[in-house]
Amino acid sequence: MSSAWPTVVARLVSHLPTLPGWSDVRVFDGPPVTQEAPAGYVTVGFVLGEDFGGSLEQSTPEAWPWEEAGTIRSEVVCTTGDVNISVVRAQAFALFDAWQDWVVGDHTLGVMSPSSTASLAVDVQPVQNTAGAAQRLTVTLTYLARP
């Protein structure tokens, strides 16, 4: 029995850039690995300031059917040099809405069996400082993978 977690992470990394409105968004598999400061980016399986990028729990081998319940923590970040937080909030939530539409439309994410499920939850953190405004959305994808 192998874990679905790496498969789901890989699917997010490959599919998120194809969503509507995501063409200019950098998608990182884990922590950002650039010295650039992109205006919009998402980390998959990593959230700044947190120690863990998700979790999983598999049912015991004696259980039938086998299941894996897991979470993948990600962060959507939109920034601007301006102090108008409403602009970056709208950008961040437009990205989240496109992600949510995909998950609602395909609860298997295209990689899990038809009896599997996935859903999203979001924590919202607005930021304003001398560098400008930013909107951080910590997104938790919860899935239940079944055979």
N, C-alpha and C positions, 0 to 999 in steps of 0.2 A: 504494500500500500504506500503510494508516494503522496507527498503533500501537493495540494492544489495551489498553495500560497505563491510559489515562484511563477507558476503558470498565469495566475491572475495578475500579478505584478507586471509580468512581461506583456500581457494583453493591454493593460492600462498604458504602459509606456509606448506601445506601438499604435494604439487606437486613439488616444486623446488628441494627438495633433491633427487627426482627420475630422474632428468634430467641427460643426459650424462655428465660426468666430475664433477658432484656435490657430489659425495659420501663422500668426506672429508670436505665439506663445512658446517659450522654451520648455520642454518637458525633460526633467532630469530623473534618471533612475537612481534614487537615493539623494544624497546631498548635492547641492549645486557644485559643479566643478569648473568654475570660471571666475575670473577676476572682474569680468564685465558685470554691470548691473542692469540686466534686462528689465524693461518696463513691465513685462508680464511673464511670469513663469510658474511652473508647478513642480513640486517634488513628489515623487511616488515612493512610498515606503519610508518617508523621512519627514519629520517636522522639527523645525528649529527650536531648540530648547527642550526637546523631549528625548528621553533615553531609548525609546523603542518605536519602531515604525509599524507595528502591528502585532497581531497574535494569531495563534491557531490552536485548536484543540481537536484531536481526532478521537472518534469513538473507539472503544476497545475492540480487539480483533474478534471477540466472541459476539459482539453486538451485530445485529442485522437490521436494517442495512448499514453498511459502513457510512459514516458521515464525517465531514470536517467543517467545523464552524470557525470562521476566521474574520479578522479585521485587517485592513490596510489603511494606515494613516498617511495622508498626503496634505500638502499645503499649496493653495492657490494664492499667489501674491501679485497684486497690481500696484504700481507706484507711479508717481508723478513728481516733478520738481515744484509743482504748484501746491497751494494749501487747500485746494478744492476737493475735499474728501468725497463729495457726492459723485464726482466723475469716476474715481477709482472704485468706489463701491458699486456703481452701475456696471463697470467693466468686469469686476470680479464675479458679481452675481450673474452676469450674462454667460460667463464661462461655466459657472456652477450649473446654471439652468440647462445648458447644452449637455453637460455631463449627466445630469439627472434625467433628461429626456432619453439619452442613450440607455441608461440602466433600466428605466421604466419600460422602454421598448424592447429590450433584450435582457431579461433577468439572468441569462446564462453568460452574458458578456461575450458570447460567441466561442467560449472555450470550455464551459462546464456542461454537464448533461442536462437534458430538459427538466429533470426533477429538482435541479438546483435553483437557488435564489440569490439575489443580491439587492442591496438597498444602500442609500447614502444618508448621512447625517452631517451637519456642518456646525462648527463653532466660529463665531465672528469676532475678529479683533481689528478695529480701526486704529490707525497710527497717524499721528501728526507731530512733526518736529521740524527743526530748522532745515532738514533735507527735503521737506515737502510732505505730502500725504501718501499713505499706503493703506491698502485694504488686504488683510490676511484672512483667508478662510481655511480653517483646518477641517479637512474633509475625511470622514471615516466611512470607508466602504465596508459593509458587513456582508459576508456571504455564507451560504450553507451549501457545500459541495456534496453531492450524492452520486452514487454510481449510475 
